[in-house]
Amino acid sequence: MGLLYYGADTTATEIPDRLLAHIKVVIATKLRRNESFTLSWRHPDNTAAGRTTLWLQPSIPLRFVFENPEPETLDPELLRELATMANSSAGVSLSWQAETAPAAAVVELRQPVAA
């Protein structure tokens, strides 16, 4: 599991490495263009019920930590889907639990695209 740190909060959000790698690309692209957007997810079953939404903008510190030292193979279709969500007024909505996840965000169920 990868870790996402945002702002001054020292508590990280755990996100599977493969999904985090895709989100990192979308976030970096948007923030490089000085474009803000929201990133939301439901809390995992083993935590308190609810959901979290972050307002991502360039002036707030952001850090990605990956468990796997090797870079993930990125799925171009998934990147396009996540970028489309990031460009919408609803923002990006993630789920990494198969039973509740939209197909676009369930990265671990997809096979990597061969380069």
PAPATOR-665646 format. One line per 5 residues: number of its first residue (from 0); their letters; for each residue z, y, x of C-alpha. Coordinates in nm, 3 decimals, always signed. Layout:
REM residues N
NUM) a) Z Y X ~ ...
END
This chain:
REM residues 115
0) mglly) +0.000 +0.000 +0.000 ~ -0.090 +0.346 +0.118 ~ +0.124 +0.654 +0.071 ~ +0.035 +0.994 -0.070 ~ +0.262 +1.286 +0.021
5) ygadt) +0.209 +1.616 -0.159 ~ +0.376 +1.950 -0.102 ~ +0.731 +1.965 +0.033 ~ +0.827 +1.644 -0.148 ~ +0.938 +1.382 +0.106
10) tatei) +0.902 +1.103 -0.150 ~ +0.561 +0.938 -0.131 ~ +0.355 +0.786 -0.408 ~ +0.239 +0.432 -0.331 ~ -0.132 +0.375 -0.396
15) pdrll) -0.335 +0.075 -0.279 ~ -0.515 +0.154 +0.048 ~ -0.860 +0.095 -0.099 ~ -0.804 +0.333 -0.390 ~ -0.634 +0.588 -0.165
20) ahikv) -0.934 +0.586 +0.071 ~ -1.166 +0.677 -0.216 ~ -0.931 +0.942 -0.351 ~ -0.896 +1.091 -0.002 ~ -1.271 +1.151 +0.019
25) viatk) -1.286 +1.312 -0.326 ~ -0.980 +1.530 -0.261 ~ -1.102 +1.640 +0.082 ~ -1.442 +1.732 -0.061 ~ -1.295 +1.936 -0.345
30) lrrne) -1.035 +2.114 -0.131 ~ -1.288 +2.191 +0.143 ~ -1.482 +2.380 -0.126 ~ -1.161 +2.559 -0.236 ~ -1.178 +2.380 -0.573
35) sftls) -0.852 +2.284 -0.743 ~ -0.811 +1.996 -0.990 ~ -0.553 +1.755 -1.131 ~ -0.475 +1.400 -1.022 ~ -0.279 +1.188 -1.272
40) wrhpd) -0.145 +0.833 -1.300 ~ +0.091 +0.623 -1.510 ~ +0.408 +0.514 -1.337 ~ +0.401 +0.150 -1.222 ~ +0.585 -0.106 -1.433
45) ntaag) +0.866 -0.144 -1.177 ~ +0.962 +0.227 -1.203 ~ +1.081 +0.464 -1.474 ~ +0.832 +0.494 -1.760 ~ +0.607 +0.797 -1.770
50) rttlw) +0.320 +0.955 -1.586 ~ +0.268 +1.210 -1.310 ~ +0.011 +1.485 -1.272 ~ -0.040 +1.682 -0.952 ~ -0.225 +2.013 -0.935
55) lqpsi) -0.422 +1.978 -0.611 ~ -0.516 +2.300 -0.439 ~ -0.598 +2.389 -0.078 ~ -0.277 +2.575 +0.012 ~ -0.041 +2.283 -0.064
60) plrfv) +0.021 +2.034 +0.221 ~ -0.119 +1.687 +0.163 ~ -0.090 +1.370 +0.372 ~ -0.242 +1.023 +0.337 ~ -0.080 +0.726 +0.514
65) fenpe) -0.260 +0.392 +0.513 ~ -0.096 +0.055 +0.565 ~ -0.413 -0.097 +0.709 ~ -0.518 +0.056 +1.044 ~ -0.887 -0.021 +0.975
70) petld) -1.085 +0.214 +0.748 ~ -1.180 +0.083 +0.405 ~ -1.540 +0.020 +0.300 ~ -1.620 +0.285 +0.042 ~ -1.802 +0.215 -0.284
75) pellr) -2.059 +0.496 -0.345 ~ -2.060 +0.434 -0.721 ~ -1.683 +0.465 -0.741 ~ -1.693 +0.784 -0.531 ~ -1.944 +0.934 -0.776
80) elatm) -1.728 +0.834 -1.075 ~ -1.414 +0.983 -0.921 ~ -1.603 +1.302 -0.822 ~ -1.731 +1.336 -1.179 ~ -1.373 +1.304 -1.308
85) anssa) -1.253 +1.561 -1.052 ~ -1.517 +1.805 -1.177 ~ -1.409 +1.763 -1.540 ~ -1.138 +1.963 -1.715 ~ -0.935 +1.639 -1.752
90) gvsls) -0.923 +1.581 -1.376 ~ -0.888 +1.244 -1.207 ~ -0.685 +0.982 -1.389 ~ -0.591 +0.681 -1.176 ~ -0.455 +0.339 -1.251
95) wqaet) -0.407 +0.052 -1.015 ~ -0.274 -0.193 -1.271 ~ -0.556 -0.406 -1.408 ~ -0.415 -0.433 -1.757 ~ -0.413 -0.055 -1.813
100) apaaa) -0.685 +0.067 -1.581 ~ -1.024 +0.213 -1.662 ~ -1.290 +0.016 -1.476 ~ -1.382 +0.317 -1.263 ~ -1.038 +0.337 -1.103
105) vvelr) -0.958 -0.030 -1.046 ~ -1.078 -0.044 -0.690 ~ -0.906 -0.367 -0.595 ~ -1.107 -0.556 -0.857 ~ -1.439 -0.439 -0.715
110) qpvaa) -1.623 -0.599 -0.430 ~ -1.710 -0.370 -0.136 ~ -2.070 -0.252 -0.121 ~ -2.247 -0.387 +0.186 ~ -2.368 -0.116 +0.422
END
